[in-house]
Amino acid sequence: MTETAQARAAAGSSFYAGMRILPREKREAMFDVYGFCRAVDDIADGDACADDPTGAMNRWRADIDALYAGGDAGQASFLKPHVQRHGLRREDFLAVIDGMEMDLRGPVVAPDFVTLDLYCDRVASAVGRLSVRIFGLEERTGIDLAHHLGRALQMTNILRDLDEDAGLGRLYLPREDLLAAGMTDLTPRAVLAHPGLPQVCAGLLHRARAHYFEATRIMDGAPRSVVKAPRLMASAYGDVLARLAKRGFAAPRARVGVDKLRLVGAVLRWGVV
């Protein structure tokens, strides 16, 4: 993908602001990883290849395999220079596809926590593992940061997007917490109308905060120059989580997005060495 196409794909997102602070080569690599994730996400959401989404996802899987086997990588060819330069791993690209296929196989509804954690690892922490290699973090530190920050960001998204996901027939809140809150009808509409919803959301919010805490601890021990972008993302989405907690989860739930002024402040704080 050209940088113009990359920027167009990411424009308007906090991801775009976070990656703009990177040096050009790393920025282009991140935009291309974003482009890959966006492409398979659009298939899972039905916005692309609606006539044969399973076939489209399988073609991405085959192209990623070919990329690493030295064959014709087809639509994944744009990733080749970044794979070579940064040592991006095949299993992380495939994990992202596996995560999107969890949505594609049918709406995810009230998964048990093991399944939810696997989903978060595939759609968020796997992206983090690709990203930290581009950022230049040391191997073990990078994997640990991807584990915690990926889960923190995804749990924030889950809490932010309750109503949007329910409109798609999806509900990512953990089954164990729903049952503990006395819910018996675990359909999205019933859960969102249940008086125990704030209790369930409080549990996931607590888990997200714990992951942000660990991610911050890891970044505090890493060279500032290689954690500028993840610092920015943690700051922006940590603020979203805090405002979700302040707003509460009882209906009606006003949409909470990234605060643009706070994002600018984070760019100014973390965007310089």
C-alpha positions in Angstrom: 0.0 0.0 0.0 1.2 3.5 -0.7 1.4 5.9 2.3 -1.5 7.9 0.8 -3.6 4.7 0.8 -2.4 3.9 4.3 -3.2 7.3 5.7 -6.6 7.3 4.0 -7.4 3.9 5.6 -6.3 5.1 9.1 -7.4 8.7 8.9 -9.7 9.9 11.7 -8.5 7.2 14.1 -6.4 7.5 17.2 -4.2 4.8 15.6 -3.4 7.3 12.9 -2.3 10.0 15.3 -0.3 7.4 17.3 1.6 6.2 14.3 2.3 9.6 12.8 4.9 10.2 15.5 7.0 7.3 14.3 9.9 7.6 11.8 8.8 7.3 8.2 9.8 3.6 7.7 8.3 2.4 10.9 5.2 4.5 10.2 4.8 2.9 6.8 5.2 -0.6 8.3 2.5 0.1 10.9 0.1 1.5 8.3 0.6 -1.6 6.3 -0.1 -3.8 9.3 -3.2 -1.7 10.0 -4.2 -2.2 6.3 -4.0 -5.9 6.7 -6.0 -5.9 9.9 -8.6 -3.6 8.4 -9.0 -5.8 5.4 -9.7 -9.0 7.3 -11.9 -7.1 9.8 -14.0 -5.8 7.0 -14.5 -9.4 5.8 -15.6 -10.5 9.3 -18.0 -7.6 9.6 -19.6 -8.2 6.3 -18.4 -4.9 4.7 -16.3 -6.8 2.1 -16.6 -10.0 0.2 -20.2 -10.5 1.5 -20.8 -13.2 -1.1 -18.1 -15.5 0.1 -16.4 -14.2 3.3 -15.0 -17.6 4.3 -13.3 -17.9 0.9 -12.0 -14.4 1.2 -10.5 -15.2 4.6 -9.0 -18.4 3.3 -7.3 -16.5 0.5 -5.7 -14.2 3.0 -4.5 -17.2 4.9 -3.1 -18.8 1.8 -1.4 -15.5 0.8 0.2 -15.1 4.2 1.5 -18.7 3.9 2.9 -18.0 0.5 4.6 -14.8 1.7 6.6 -16.9 4.2 7.2 -19.8 1.8 8.7 -17.5 -0.9 5.8 -17.9 -3.3 3.4 -15.5 -4.9 1.9 -13.7 -1.9 -0.9 -12.1 -3.9 -2.7 -9.5 -1.8 -0.3 -9.9 1.0 2.7 -8.9 -1.1 2.8 -5.4 0.4 3.8 -6.9 3.7 7.0 -8.5 2.4 9.5 -5.7 3.0 8.2 -5.3 6.6 8.4 -9.0 7.3 12.0 -9.0 6.1 13.1 -5.9 7.8 11.4 -6.4 11.2 11.1 -10.2 11.5 7.3 -10.1 11.7 6.0 -13.6 12.4 3.7 -15.6 10.3 1.8 -17.0 13.3 0.9 -13.5 14.4 -0.7 -12.6 11.1 -2.5 -16.0 11.1 -3.7 -15.4 14.7 -5.4 -12.1 13.6 -7.2 -14.1 10.8 -8.2 -16.7 13.4 -9.6 -14.0 15.6 -11.6 -12.5 12.8 -12.9 -15.9 11.9 -14.3 -16.3 15.4 -16.7 -13.4 14.5 -17.2 -14.8 11.0 -18.4 -18.2 12.1 -21.3 -16.6 13.9 -21.8 -13.8 16.4 -19.7 -14.2 19.5 -22.2 -14.2 22.4 -21.3 -14.5 26.0 -18.0 -16.4 25.6 -16.5 -18.0 28.7 -13.5 -16.2 29.9 -10.9 -18.6 28.4 -12.5 -18.0 25.0 -12.7 -14.2 25.5 -9.1 -14.1 26.5 -8.2 -16.1 23.3 -10.2 -13.7 21.2 -8.4 -10.7 22.8 -5.1 -12.3 22.2 -5.9 -13.0 18.5 -7.5 -9.7 17.5 -5.4 -7.4 19.7 -2.3 -8.8 21.3 -1.3 -10.5 18.1 -1.4 -7.1 16.4 0.7 -5.9 19.3 3.3 -8.6 18.8 3.6 -7.4 15.2 3.8 -3.8 16.3 6.4 -4.1 19.0 8.8 -5.7 16.5 8.4 -2.6 14.3 8.8 -0.3 17.3 12.1 -2.1 18.1 11.4 -3.4 21.6 13.5 -6.2 23.0 11.8 -9.6 22.4 10.6 -10.6 25.9 9.6 -7.0 26.8 7.7 -6.6 23.6 5.8 -9.8 24.0 4.8 -8.9 27.5 3.7 -5.4 26.5 1.7 -6.8 23.6 0.0 -9.2 26.0 -1.1 -6.6 28.5 -1.7 -3.5 26.3 -3.6 -5.6 23.6 -6.0 -6.9 26.2 -6.4 -3.5 27.9 -7.3 -1.9 24.6 -9.6 -4.7 23.5 -11.5 -4.8 26.8 -11.9 -1.0 26.5 -13.3 -1.4 23.0 -15.7 -4.1 24.3 -17.0 -1.8 27.1 -17.3 1.2 24.7 -19.0 -0.7 21.9 -21.7 -2.7 23.9 -24.6 -1.2 22.0 -22.9 -1.3 18.6 -21.9 -4.9 19.0 -25.4 -5.9 20.2 -26.7 -4.4 17.0 -24.6 -7.0 15.2 -25.9 -9.8 17.5 -22.6 -9.8 19.4 -21.8 -9.8 23.1 -18.3 -10.1 24.3 -18.9 -9.9 28.1 -17.7 -13.1 29.9 -20.3 -15.7 30.6 -19.1 -16.4 34.1 -19.7 -12.8 35.1 -23.1 -12.7 33.5 -24.2 -15.8 35.4 -22.8 -14.5 38.6 -24.9 -11.3 38.1 -28.0 -13.5 38.0 -28.6 -13.4 34.3 -30.3 -16.4 32.6 -31.1 -14.9 29.2 -27.7 -14.3 27.7 -28.9 -12.8 24.4 -27.3 -9.3 23.8 -30.6 -7.4 24.1 -31.6 -9.1 27.3 -28.1 -8.6 28.9 -28.0 -4.9 28.0 -31.4 -4.4 29.6 -30.6 -6.3 32.8 -30.1 -4.4 36.0 -26.9 -6.4 36.7 -25.1 -5.1 33.6 -23.1 -2.5 35.6 -21.8 -5.2 37.9 -20.6 -7.3 34.9 -19.0 -4.3 33.2 -17.3 -3.4 36.5 -15.6 -6.7 36.5 -14.2 -6.3 32.9 -13.3 -2.7 33.7 -11.2 -3.9 36.6 -9.4 -6.5 34.4 -8.7 -3.8 31.8 -7.2 -1.5 34.5 -5.0 -4.3 35.7 -3.7 -4.8 32.1 -3.1 -1.0 31.7 -1.2 -1.0 35.0 1.1 -3.9 33.8 1.6 -2.3 30.4 2.6 1.0 32.0 5.0 -0.8 34.3 6.6 -2.5 31.3 6.9 0.8 29.3 8.4 2.6 32.3 11.3 0.1 32.1 11.8 0.4 28.4 13.7 3.0 26.4 11.4 6.0 25.9 12.2 6.2 22.1 10.7 2.7 21.4 7.5 3.1 23.4 6.3 6.5 22.2 3.5 5.1 20.1 2.2 2.5 22.6 2.4 5.2 25.4 0.1 7.4 23.3 -2.4 4.6 22.7 -2.4 3.6 26.3 -3.0 7.2 27.3 -5.8 7.8 24.8 -7.7 4.6 25.6 -7.0 4.6 29.3 -8.8 7.9 29.3 -11.7 6.4 27.4 -11.9 3.6 30.0 -11.9 6.2 32.8 -14.8 8.2 31.2 -16.7 5.0 30.6 -16.4 4.2 34.4 -17.6 7.7 35.2 -20.5 7.6 32.8 -21.6 4.1 34.0 -23.3 1.3 32.0 -27.0 1.7 32.7 -29.1 2.8 29.8 -29.1 5.2 28.0 -25.4 4.9 27.3 -23.9 8.0 25.6 -21.1 7.2 23.2 -17.6 7.7 24.6 -14.8 8.3 22.1 -11.2 9.3 22.2 -10.8 12.9 23.5 -9.1 14.8 20.7 -7.6 17.4 23.0 -6.2 14.7 25.3 -4.9 12.9 22.3 -3.0 16.1 21.1 -1.6 16.4 24.6 -0.4 12.8 24.6 1.2 13.4 21.2 3.0 16.4 22.6 4.1 14.5 25.7 5.2 11.2 24.2 5.8 12.2 20.6 9.2 13.7 21.3 12.3 12.0 22.8 
